[in-house]
Amino acid sequence: MIYIPRGYVLLERNKTAVVVKDSFREPLLAQGIADPAVLSAAFEDAGEGHTGRGTLLRIPITGRSGETMVIRKYLRGGMLRLVNRDLYWGRNRPFEELMVTTRAAVRGISVPEMLAAVSIHVAGSFFHGYLISRELSLCLDLPAYINSICDKGEEAFCTGKREVLAQVAEAVRTMHDTGFVHGDLNMKNIMVDAGDALRVYIIDWDKSRHDENLGQQERSANVVRFCRSMAKFERKGLAVSPDDQLYFMEQYWNDSKQAAADFRCLKRTLILRNIFWSLTRQV
């Protein structure tokens, strides 16, 4: 079953299925989104991409002045990427992400505007998947935003960092209050409007889900996961600290006892992960 949000249409032809926002159907189809690999190749050669897991390509939308789309191909991480980089079993993954992201938008969560999802049959039940969204053109991801304010002086930097972390905590709390669990809540999946640090967006909703009866354990797991990414970026040299992790938790929970409990869980998790990675490096 292919998921089709309100305001979108399903188009199927040969081995390709496209769910596209109706108001963007003509310009996107004219540009060739039904074959994202061919469309992307021209812009890869022109150096229009951002490096992440693979390349996120920024492509101007024909006939819509100043508007840009971002094409993301589904690529595997971890050890599995060594044997299977881009094949997925079943074709619904991009359509599921498009659906959950549009549902989040309806519930008042700041997310990118979803333009289309594409699934292309390869063989058997294997598919390539693509997701196309409107670019958040004035935004930086959270690590880049924090780096961008480092030169404002120590006091202004600390104030700015705490302000944006408080806004992220509020955005995550809103997400959870409306029943959404993010599949990969980390600093790179938070975008900050560089012109207005009080506006943050949550992106990349792959493997996320909606549950009206979201419990505290699931909330805590998402919060700890986000703070674990802060620890990871701290090791890479980003100016975030355990104090910032605890501050984020306190802002999220508005409860110092629950924040302290999550912080203890975070420290245990980091210790166990460090032991694991130390052992695997020795093998």
C-alpha distance (Angstrom), angle and dihedral (degrees) to the residues before:
residue distance angle dihedral
M1 . . .
I2 3.82 . .
Y3 3.80 116.1 .
I4 3.81 114.3 -131.6
P5 3.83 117.7 -172.5
R6 3.79 120.2 -150.6
G7 3.80 110.5 -82.8
Y8 3.81 93.3 29.8
V9 3.80 131.3 97.3
L10 3.80 133.0 -149.4
L11 3.80 119.3 -130.5
E12 3.81 121.0 -176.3
R13 3.78 127.1 -174.1
N14 3.78 128.9 162.6
K15 3.82 106.4 -47.9
T16 3.79 96.7 -13.2
A17 3.81 132.0 88.9
V18 3.81 119.9 -172.8
V19 3.80 128.7 -174.4
V20 3.80 106.3 -167.2
K21 3.80 134.7 175.8
D22 3.78 105.0 -102.6
S23 3.80 94.6 -133.7
F24 3.83 90.0 55.9
R25 3.80 97.8 38.8
E26 3.81 99.8 104.6
P27 3.84 100.3 46.0
L28 3.82 94.2 41.4
L29 3.79 95.4 47.6
A30 3.80 90.2 45.5
Q31 3.80 88.9 54.9
G32 3.80 91.5 52.2
I33 3.81 106.3 -106.7
A34 3.80 88.8 153.3
D35 3.82 85.2 74.7
P36 3.83 104.1 36.4
A37 3.80 93.7 170.4
V38 3.80 92.2 61.9
L39 3.81 92.7 41.8
S40 3.79 91.8 47.9
A41 3.81 95.2 48.6
A42 3.81 93.5 68.0
F43 3.78 92.3 51.2
E44 3.81 94.1 43.7
D45 3.80 87.6 57.4
A46 3.80 89.1 49.8
G47 3.81 91.7 52.3
E48 3.81 96.2 -117.0
G49 3.79 95.8 140.1
H50 3.79 137.8 102.1
T51 3.79 116.9 -141.4
G52 3.79 117.9 -122.3
R53 3.78 126.9 120.1
G54 3.78 88.0 -17.9
T55 3.79 117.0 -30.5
L56 3.79 129.9 -45.1
L57 3.78 106.7 -150.7
R58 3.80 124.2 -148.5
I59 3.78 112.5 -152.5
P60 3.83 126.8 176.5
I61 3.81 112.1 -119.8
T62 3.78 110.0 -120.5
G63 3.78 113.6 -118.7
R64 3.82 94.6 10.6
S65 3.77 107.5 94.0
G66 3.79 115.5 -137.4
E67 3.81 94.1 2.2
T68 3.79 120.4 122.7
M69 3.78 132.5 -172.5
V70 3.78 127.6 -148.7
I71 3.80 119.6 -143.8
R72 3.79 117.0 -155.8
K73 3.78 120.6 -173.0
Y74 3.79 116.3 -153.7
L75 3.80 107.8 -111.4
R76 3.77 129.8 173.8
G77 3.79 124.7 -120.1
G78 3.77 131.8 -163.6
M79 3.79 124.2 42.9
L80 3.81 92.6 -40.7
R81 3.80 89.9 70.8
L82 3.81 88.5 71.1
V83 3.81 91.5 67.9
N84 3.81 102.8 22.3
R85 3.79 118.2 25.6
D86 3.79 104.1 168.8
L87 3.82 113.4 2.1
Y88 3.81 119.2 110.2
W89 3.78 130.0 -172.2
G90 3.79 109.2 -119.9
R91 3.76 126.9 9.3
N92 3.80 102.6 -112.0
R93 3.80 102.4 85.7
P94 3.84 97.6 92.8
F95 3.80 91.1 42.0
E96 3.79 91.5 51.1
E97 3.81 91.2 51.9
L98 3.78 91.5 47.7
M99 3.81 90.0 50.8
V100 3.81 96.6 48.6
T101 3.81 91.8 45.4
T102 3.80 93.2 51.2
R103 3.82 90.0 47.1
A104 3.79 89.4 52.4
A105 3.81 90.0 51.6
V106 3.81 90.7 52.4
R107 3.83 88.9 52.8
G108 3.80 91.0 56.4
I109 3.81 100.4 -99.2
S110 3.80 115.4 141.8
V111 3.81 106.3 -117.7
P112 3.82 135.1 148.4
E113 3.79 115.6 -85.2
M114 3.79 108.4 -100.2
L115 3.80 112.9 -134.0
A116 3.80 104.4 173.7
A117 3.80 148.3 -21.0
V118 3.79 122.4 -146.4
S119 3.80 131.6 -164.8
I120 3.82 121.9 -173.7
H121 3.80 121.2 -167.4
V122 3.81 114.9 -128.9
A123 3.81 107.6 170.9
G124 3.78 137.0 -33.7
S125 3.79 106.3 -18.9
F126 3.82 94.0 -25.5
F127 3.80 122.6 116.6
H128 3.77 142.9 174.6
G129 3.80 113.3 -129.9
Y130 3.80 133.9 -155.5
L131 3.80 134.4 -178.2
I132 3.80 122.4 -159.3
S133 3.80 123.1 -162.3
R134 3.78 138.1 166.2
E135 3.79 110.7 -94.4
L136 3.79 118.8 -108.7
S137 3.78 87.6 -135.0
L138 3.81 100.6 -176.1
C139 3.79 96.0 43.0
L140 3.80 135.6 101.9
D141 3.77 125.4 -161.6
L142 3.80 112.8 -107.1
P143 3.85 97.8 -100.2
A144 3.81 90.5 48.5
Y145 3.80 91.1 47.5
I146 3.81 92.1 51.3
N147 3.80 89.8 49.4
S148 3.82 89.8 49.4
I149 3.82 92.9 60.6
C150 3.82 96.5 44.0
D151 3.80 93.1 98.9
K152 3.82 95.4 56.8
G153 3.79 94.4 90.6
E154 3.78 127.6 -88.7
E155 3.81 98.3 -83.6
A156 3.83 95.1 44.7
F157 3.80 90.7 44.4
C158 3.81 93.6 52.0
T159 3.80 91.0 46.5
G160 3.80 92.8 47.9
K161 3.79 92.7 46.8
R162 3.79 92.9 50.5
E163 3.81 91.4 46.7
V164 3.78 93.2 54.4
L165 3.83 92.9 43.6
A166 3.81 88.8 52.9
Q167 3.81 89.8 52.5
V168 3.80 91.4 48.7
A169 3.81 89.8 50.3
E170 3.81 89.7 52.1
A171 3.81 91.7 48.5
V172 3.82 91.8 49.9
R173 3.81 91.4 46.9
T174 3.83 89.9 51.3
M175 3.79 89.1 49.6
H176 3.81 91.4 52.7
D177 3.80 94.3 41.3
T178 3.80 88.8 58.1
G179 3.81 90.9 49.7
F180 3.80 104.1 -101.8
V181 3.81 125.6 136.2
H182 3.80 114.8 -164.8
G183 3.79 115.2 -135.1
D184 3.82 95.1 -145.1
L185 3.79 110.9 16.2
N186 3.80 105.2 -178.5
M187 3.80 139.0 134.9
K188 3.82 94.2 -93.9
N189 3.80 89.9 57.5
I190 3.80 92.3 59.5
M191 3.80 115.9 83.7
V192 3.80 121.9 -163.3
D193 3.78 124.0 -156.2
A194 3.81 101.3 -121.1
G195 3.79 89.7 -151.1
D196 3.79 94.8 49.0
A197 3.80 117.1 27.6
L198 3.80 89.8 -168.9
R199 3.83 91.0 70.7
V200 3.78 116.5 75.9
Y201 3.80 130.6 170.8
I202 3.80 130.7 -153.4
I203 3.81 112.6 -141.1
D204 3.83 140.7 -179.7
W205 3.80 102.5 45.5
D206 3.81 95.6 -178.4
K207 3.84 110.9 146.9
S208 3.80 90.6 7.0
R209 3.79 120.2 135.1
H210 3.77 144.8 -166.9
D211 3.81 123.0 -122.6
E212 3.81 120.8 168.6
N213 3.83 89.6 -158.5
L214 3.80 97.4 54.4
G215 3.79 110.0 169.5
Q216 3.79 133.1 -147.8
Q217 3.80 93.3 -106.2
E218 3.81 92.0 58.9
R219 3.79 91.1 45.9
S220 3.80 91.3 50.9
A221 3.80 92.0 48.0
N222 3.82 90.5 55.0
V223 3.82 92.3 45.7
V224 3.81 92.4 48.8
R225 3.80 90.6 47.3
F226 3.80 90.5 55.0
C227 3.80 92.4 48.9
R228 3.80 89.9 47.4
S229 3.80 87.3 60.0
M230 3.82 88.5 51.9
A231 3.80 88.7 56.0
K232 3.80 89.6 48.9
F233 3.81 92.1 52.6
E234 3.80 90.9 45.3
R235 3.82 88.2 59.2
K236 3.81 87.5 52.3
G237 3.80 90.7 55.6
L238 3.81 103.1 -94.3
A239 3.81 112.6 146.6
V240 3.81 97.2 -113.9
S241 3.79 124.6 116.2
P242 3.82 141.9 -170.5
D243 3.81 86.1 -94.6
D244 3.81 88.3 60.2
Q245 3.80 90.3 49.8
L246 3.79 91.1 52.7
Y247 3.81 90.9 45.0
F248 3.81 90.5 53.8
M249 3.81 90.8 50.7
E250 3.81 92.0 48.4
Q251 3.80 91.1 50.3
Y252 3.78 91.2 48.1
W253 3.80 97.2 48.4
N254 3.81 101.3 30.0
D255 3.79 80.7 -147.7
S256 3.79 120.8 99.7
K257 3.84 93.1 -160.9
Q258 3.81 94.4 55.6
A259 3.81 90.8 42.2
A260 3.81 90.0 52.5
A261 3.83 90.3 50.0
D262 3.82 91.4 51.4
F263 3.80 90.3 45.9
R264 3.81 90.8 54.7
C265 3.82 88.7 49.2
L266 3.80 89.6 50.6
K267 3.80 92.3 52.1
R268 3.82 91.7 49.7
T269 3.79 90.3 48.9
L270 3.79 92.7 50.3
I271 3.80 91.9 48.8
L272 3.81 91.9 51.1
R273 3.82 92.5 46.3
N274 3.82 91.1 49.7
I275 3.81 90.5 51.4
F276 3.80 90.5 48.4
W277 3.80 93.8 50.3
S278 3.81 91.8 45.4
L279 3.79 90.5 54.0
T280 3.80 95.0 45.4
R281 3.81 91.8 50.3
Q282 3.79 89.2 55.4
V283 3.81 94.0 53.1
